[in-house]
């Protein structure tokens, strides 16, 4: 009784394992759905997908959708695109949208666009319904030094033929900004820009900014134009401030040189005074030597003293006259 029960449990376990493996490798529900949609998917294909670690749902469901839309896509191409790292469902949606919009694009091109990192479904949508890109405020300066801030709206349509290898939205925005700066910079004054903002869009659009990009520019519309700072006046003020600082530095240098010259002159005067005092100190010795040698007599000495006294009196009279007193 016990051995028979164990055998029954073992057989039940084996049947459960076999059934689980069968259900795993052969998704019967998905196979029935494919057959009901008239999509030819063999059990061998489903088993092969499992062995290649491909979820059958990611291949069969897009294949059903493509078949219902009238697209003849081979299941092997879908599986190869999935194994290459592509998004099968997105590619199929893009092909369906392109077929409805009358855009000529095959599976190989759509798969290449998807593998290149582009959203092929969004590209088809933009190709049908153009997209509007609004730029950030772009500051430019006219020739009179007044800053003009411009905001533009760029209407673009995806170019399917240039999606692989073509530049993206960032390049479009950068080129439009460069064109706005160039156009405003060539204007004589900011009033011309304010009066005719459409001249910016016409000039920029004529430059062919969409060359080498994944988009075709349909129009460039100026959304807003504002007057910014007076850059020219600010530059002149900065230059005047710099010139003032340079002049002050040069004046300080000249003052320092004058002070140094004055100090040098004072030193020379002190030196000369010292020499005079030294010379005056030698006068009595020279007079004594003259007395001893007989070159100077007593009368000569008195005559010299009279001359000195007369000179001192005249000096005092002159100083009194200079003071306006007139008195000795």
Secondary structure, DSSP 4 states (H G I P E B T S, - for coil): -HHHHHHHHHHHHHHHHHHHHHHHHS-HHHHHHHHHTT----HHHHHHHHHTT--HHHHHHHHHHHHHTT----HHHHHHHHHTT--HHHHHHHHHHHHHHT----HHHHHHHHHTT--HHHHHHHHHS-EEEEPPPEEEE-TTSEEEEEEEEEEEEE-GGGTTT-B-HHHHHHHHHHHHHHHHHTSSSHHHHHH-THHHHHHHHTT-TTTTBSEEEEEEEEEEEEEEEEHHHHHHHHHHHHHHHHHHHHHHHHHHHHHHHHHHHHHHHHHHHHHHHHHHHHHHHHHHHHHHHTSS-HHHHHHHHHHHHHHHHHHHHHHHHHHT----
